[in-house]
Amino acid sequence: MVGQLRSVVLDCPNPSELASFYEKLLGAERLPGDDDSWVVIVASGTRIAFQRCPDYRPPVFPDPHGSQQFHLDVLVEDVEEAEPKALALGARLVQKDTDDDFRVYADPVGHTFCLMWLP
């Protein structure tokens, strides 16, 4: 082993705003010490950090030029109950009809995530 994963880091135009979205979506807790350029939350023991990127460009899904490279999977008990809550927080439905047990959404700045459920 070389090391341990400390955080997943998302670029964004406003770290505090995007952290607030994920705090509410995941029931996460914000760690002290944030500033205008860096915010960290902890969700189910996983650190997610948000860093300011002045030239941020949102990802495209599906990307006609390649893969999305990265997304988050969020496990829910009932997608029909979870979806309106996610949308009310600022998520956007990207793909509803899939062959599996998930739906694809974008957060307020365009990062994709999936709501997944057990059949």
Backbone torsions as a table, in degrees:
resi	resn	phi	psi	omega
1	MET	NA	137.8	177.9
2	VAL	-91.8	-40.6	-178.0
3	GLY	-169.9	-174.6	-179.8
4	GLN	-119.2	143.2	177.4
5	LEU	-66.5	125.9	179.1
6	ARG	-96.9	-48.2	-175.0
7	SER	-149.9	153.8	164.0
8	VAL	-98.5	131.3	-173.9
9	VAL	-119.6	129.1	177.9
10	LEU	-112.1	128.7	171.0
11	ASP	-72.9	148.0	179.6
12	CYS	-167.2	164.5	178.8
13	PRO	-77.1	-29.2	-177.9
14	ASN	-140.3	97.0	-175.9
15	PRO	-56.5	-40.4	-177.5
16	SER	-65.2	-43.1	179.8
17	GLU	-64.8	-45.3	-179.2
18	LEU	-69.3	-36.4	175.9
19	ALA	-60.7	-39.7	178.6
20	SER	-61.6	-41.8	176.9
21	PHE	-57.0	-50.6	-177.3
22	TYR	-71.3	-30.3	173.9
23	GLU	-57.5	-45.9	-178.5
24	LYS	-73.9	-39.3	-179.6
25	LEU	-64.4	-41.0	-172.4
26	LEU	-106.0	-3.0	-175.2
27	GLY	65.4	38.6	-175.3
28	ALA	-88.1	170.0	178.9
29	GLU	-120.8	133.7	178.2
30	ARG	-80.7	135.4	176.6
31	LEU	-84.7	148.4	178.0
32	PRO	-67.7	158.7	174.4
33	GLY	99.1	11.7	179.3
34	ASP	-74.7	161.4	175.1
35	ASP	-144.9	-167.8	-177.1
36	ASP	-65.0	-19.3	-174.3
37	SER	-111.7	-8.0	-172.4
38	TRP	-155.4	126.3	176.6
39	VAL	-136.9	139.9	178.9
40	VAL	-124.4	134.8	171.8
41	ILE	-121.0	161.5	174.8
42	VAL	-123.9	124.1	-180.0
43	ALA	-125.4	116.0	-179.7
44	SER	51.5	40.0	177.5
45	GLY	84.3	-2.3	-179.3
46	THR	-104.8	129.7	177.2
47	ARG	-83.2	130.3	171.9
48	ILE	-123.6	123.1	-178.9
49	ALA	-110.1	151.4	-179.4
50	PHE	-126.3	122.6	-178.7
51	GLN	-120.7	139.5	-179.9
52	ARG	-66.4	133.8	175.6
53	CYS	-128.9	104.3	-175.2
54	PRO	-58.7	-31.2	-178.6
55	ASP	-103.6	29.0	-176.4
56	TYR	-56.4	133.0	172.0
57	ARG	-125.8	126.1	-177.5
58	PRO	-65.5	146.8	175.3
59	PRO	-67.4	159.9	177.6
60	VAL	-110.3	132.9	176.9
61	PHE	-134.3	130.0	-12.5
62	PRO	-71.1	145.7	-178.2
63	ASP	-84.0	118.5	-178.7
64	PRO	-69.7	-12.4	-176.7
65	HIS	-104.4	-3.4	-178.4
66	GLY	169.9	-165.0	-177.9
67	SER	-86.6	167.1	179.7
68	GLN	-76.3	-13.4	176.9
69	GLN	72.7	-36.8	-170.4
70	PHE	-163.3	141.0	170.3
71	HIS	-159.1	165.8	178.0
72	LEU	-104.9	141.4	172.9
73	ASP	-106.0	126.4	-178.9
74	VAL	-116.0	115.4	-179.3
75	LEU	-79.7	128.0	177.9
76	VAL	-128.2	155.6	177.5
77	GLU	-77.5	-40.7	-175.6
78	ASP	-140.4	108.7	-176.7
79	VAL	-64.7	-32.3	-179.5
80	GLU	-67.1	-26.7	176.0
81	GLU	-85.6	-38.0	-176.1
82	ALA	-75.8	-35.7	-174.6
83	GLU	-58.3	-50.4	-179.4
84	PRO	-61.9	-31.3	177.7
85	LYS	-67.3	-43.6	178.7
86	ALA	-64.0	-42.0	179.1
87	LEU	-64.6	-38.9	179.1
88	ALA	-65.0	-27.7	178.3
89	LEU	-78.2	-14.8	-179.8
90	GLY	121.6	2.6	176.1
91	ALA	-70.9	160.1	177.6
92	ARG	-128.4	129.7	177.2
93	LEU	-69.8	128.2	-179.1
94	VAL	-107.3	-42.0	-177.9
95	GLN	-148.8	114.8	-178.4
96	LYS	-94.3	-42.7	-175.0
97	ASP	-87.8	104.1	176.0
98	THR	-125.7	165.0	178.5
99	ASP	-82.4	-10.9	-176.6
100	ASP	-112.7	-168.5	-176.9
101	ASP	-98.4	62.7	178.2
102	PHE	-156.8	160.4	171.3
103	ARG	-131.3	147.3	-175.9
104	VAL	-102.9	134.2	-179.5
105	TYR	-130.6	166.6	170.8
106	ALA	-121.1	141.3	175.7
107	ASP	-75.2	178.8	-175.4
108	PRO	-58.6	-19.9	178.3
109	VAL	-112.6	9.1	170.5
110	GLY	105.4	-6.3	176.4
111	HIS	-66.6	136.9	179.6
112	THR	-85.5	148.0	171.4
113	PHE	-147.6	158.5	-179.8
114	CYS	-116.5	138.8	164.5
115	LEU	-91.6	123.5	-177.4
116	MET	-119.3	148.8	178.3
117	TRP	-143.0	158.6	177.7
118	LEU	-86.4	137.9	-179.3
119	PRO	-64.6	NA	NA
